[in-house]
């Protein structure tokens, strides 16, 4: 439910899709978690 992730998908659709295909679903979850954590740190 992270807006940043949605924006990333919209802006970098091809690159993002390639990332998911290359590194697989587990790394996608880790990337999503990392971005959420980064957003929380940035807000504070």
Secondary structure, 3 states (H helix, E strand, C coil): CCHHHHHHHHHCHHHHHHHHHHHHHHHHHHHHHHHHHHHHHHHC
